[in-house]
Structure formats: C-alpha cells, structure tokens
Amino acid sequence: MLVSERVKRLLRLVPGERRFGFYRFLPFFFVLGGAMEWFMIHVRIGKETFYDVYRRKQSERLYEARMEKGE
C-alpha cells in the first residue's frame, strides 16, 4: 500500500466530510496554533523565550532609528 493511500484512509476517518468538507480540519489547526503560541510564550530555551527576543530586537530597532534620526 502506498503512503498516499494510507494518508487518504486516515483523512477519511475524520468525521464531518459531507457537511463541512475540507473545513472539518479547521479545529485541528486552531489547536495547533494555540499550542505553538503557548510554547513560544512559556517555554524557555536557555534563558529566553521567543517573545523576550522579539521585544529586545524591537527595542534595538527603535533605538537605532532614533539614533539615525538624531544624526
């Protein structure tokens, strides 16, 4: 059996095909997005989370823009 046949069979097991069509997978994507967001906020790699790095980089960009404006 090919891998694509296995995937098709697995996808057919998800209920709601007749009523919702392709949109029946939408709840899975919402849960996946929420899990990614939680991971980025709460899980520390080293001493920083993703948002710590994002905020630091944003403040560095603002500082550099102000310094260029002042020159």
MILO-450009 format. One line per 4 residues: number of its first residue (from 1); for each residue x, y, z of N, C-alpha, C. Coordinates in nm, 3 decimals. Layout:
REM MILO-450009
NUM = X Y Z X Y Z X Y Z  ...
REM end
This chain:
REM MILO-450009
1 = 0.085 -0.118 0.000 0.000 0.000 0.000 0.090 0.124 0.000  0.059 0.218 -0.086 0.136 0.342 -0.094 0.108 0.432 0.025  0.200 0.522 0.049 0.184 0.615 0.161 0.064 0.705 0.138  0.043 0.749 0.012 -0.070 0.838 -0.015 -0.203 0.769 0.013
5 = -0.211 0.641 -0.012 -0.334 0.566 0.019 -0.357 0.562 0.169  -0.250 0.545 0.245 -0.263 0.543 0.391 -0.310 0.678 0.443  -0.254 0.785 0.386 -0.293 0.920 0.427 -0.439 0.944 0.392  -0.481 0.904 0.274 -0.621 0.921 0.235 -0.714 0.846 0.329
9 = -0.675 0.725 0.365 -0.759 0.647 0.455 -0.765 0.712 0.593  -0.653 0.766 0.639 -0.651 0.834 0.768 -0.737 0.960 0.765  -0.732 1.035 0.655 -0.812 1.158 0.645 -0.961 1.128 0.637  -0.996 1.013 0.579 -1.138 0.976 0.571 -1.196 0.941 0.708
13 = -1.110 0.912 0.805 -1.158 0.879 0.939 -1.207 1.002 1.015  -1.166 1.123 0.971 -1.209 1.245 1.039 -1.356 1.269 1.003  -1.443 1.282 1.104 -1.586 1.297 1.077 -1.621 1.434 1.018  -1.737 1.440 0.952 -1.792 1.565 0.902 -1.760 1.596 0.758
17 = -1.720 1.497 0.680 -1.680 1.523 0.542 -1.796 1.575 0.458  -1.913 1.517 0.473 -2.026 1.558 0.390 -2.076 1.697 0.427  -2.080 1.728 0.555 -2.135 1.856 0.599 -2.034 1.970 0.589  -1.909 1.947 0.631 -1.811 2.056 0.639 -1.706 2.053 0.529
21 = -1.690 1.941 0.462 -1.590 1.930 0.356 -1.450 1.946 0.412  -1.370 2.025 0.343 -1.230 2.044 0.384 -1.222 2.118 0.517  -1.322 2.197 0.551 -1.319 2.278 0.673 -1.331 2.194 0.800  -1.353 2.067 0.788 -1.362 1.982 0.907 -1.228 1.972 0.979
25 = -1.119 2.011 0.912 -0.987 2.007 0.974 -0.954 2.135 1.050  -1.038 2.236 1.038 -1.012 2.366 1.100 -0.987 2.360 1.251  -1.062 2.284 1.329 -1.034 2.277 1.474 -0.893 2.227 1.505  -0.841 2.136 1.425 -0.705 2.087 1.448 -0.604 2.200 1.432
29 = -0.626 2.286 1.332 -0.533 2.397 1.309 -0.543 2.501 1.420  -0.663 2.523 1.473 -0.678 2.615 1.586 -0.602 2.563 1.708  -0.614 2.435 1.735 -0.545 2.376 1.849 -0.394 2.381 1.827  -0.349 2.351 1.706 -0.206 2.356 1.676 -0.152 2.498 1.691
33 = -0.225 2.597 1.644 -0.183 2.736 1.658 -0.177 2.780 1.803  -0.276 2.740 1.881 -0.276 2.772 2.023 -0.160 2.707 2.097  -0.130 2.584 2.061 -0.018 2.513 2.124 0.115 2.580 2.089  0.130 2.622 1.966 0.253 2.692 1.925 0.267 2.824 2.000
37 = 0.158 2.897 2.013 0.160 3.025 2.084 0.197 3.004 2.231  0.138 2.905 2.294 0.168 2.876 2.434 0.316 2.841 2.449  0.367 2.758 2.358 0.507 2.717 2.361 0.599 2.838 2.348  0.565 2.930 2.259 0.650 3.047 2.235 0.649 3.141 2.355
41 = 0.541 3.145 2.429 0.531 3.235 2.544 0.595 3.173 2.668  0.572 3.047 2.694 0.607 2.988 2.823 0.734 2.904 2.826  0.778 2.849 2.717 0.892 2.758 2.720 1.020 2.837 2.698  1.109 2.824 2.793 1.237 2.895 2.785 1.342 2.802 2.724
45 = 1.413 2.856 2.626 1.526 2.785 2.568 1.647 2.867 2.608  1.731 2.810 2.692 1.837 2.888 2.753 1.775 2.975 2.860  1.791 3.107 2.846 1.733 3.199 2.945 1.622 3.284 2.886  1.586 3.259 2.760 1.490 3.347 2.694 1.377 3.269 2.628
49 = 1.263 3.336 2.617 1.154 3.285 2.537 1.157 3.358 2.403  1.074 3.315 2.312 1.067 3.379 2.181 1.028 3.526 2.195  0.935 3.556 2.282 0.888 3.693 2.296 0.991 3.783 2.363  1.074 3.728 2.449 1.184 3.808 2.505 1.276 3.856 2.394
53 = 1.311 3.767 2.304 1.399 3.802 2.192 1.330 3.902 2.102  1.201 3.881 2.074 1.126 3.971 1.986 1.124 4.113 2.044  1.093 4.125 2.173 1.087 4.257 2.236 1.223 4.326 2.238  1.327 4.250 2.266 1.462 4.308 2.267 1.501 4.358 2.128
57 = 1.476 4.279 2.026 1.509 4.320 1.889 1.429 4.443 1.847  1.302 4.447 1.886 1.218 4.562 1.851 1.271 4.689 1.918  1.309 4.680 2.044 1.362 4.799 2.112 1.497 4.840 2.051  1.578 4.743 2.008 1.705 4.777 1.942 1.680 4.850 1.811
61 = 1.581 4.805 1.735 1.548 4.872 1.608 1.499 5.015 1.632  1.415 5.034 1.733 1.367 5.168 1.765 1.482 5.259 1.807  1.573 5.207 1.887 1.688 5.283 1.932 1.775 5.325 1.814  1.802 5.230 1.722 1.882 5.260 1.605 1.814 5.364 1.516
65 = 1.683 5.355 1.501 1.610 5.453 1.420 1.618 5.591 1.482  1.608 5.601 1.615 1.621 5.731 1.682 1.761 5.788 1.667  1.862 5.701 1.675 2.000 5.747 1.662 2.027 5.798 1.519  1.972 5.730 1.419 1.989 5.775 1.281 1.918 5.907 1.257
69 = 1.802 5.923 1.317 1.726 6.047 1.304 1.800 6.165 1.369  1.866 6.137 1.481 1.938 6.239 1.555 2.067 6.282 1.485  2.120 6.201 1.399 2.246 6.234 1.332 2.228 6.330 1.217
REM end
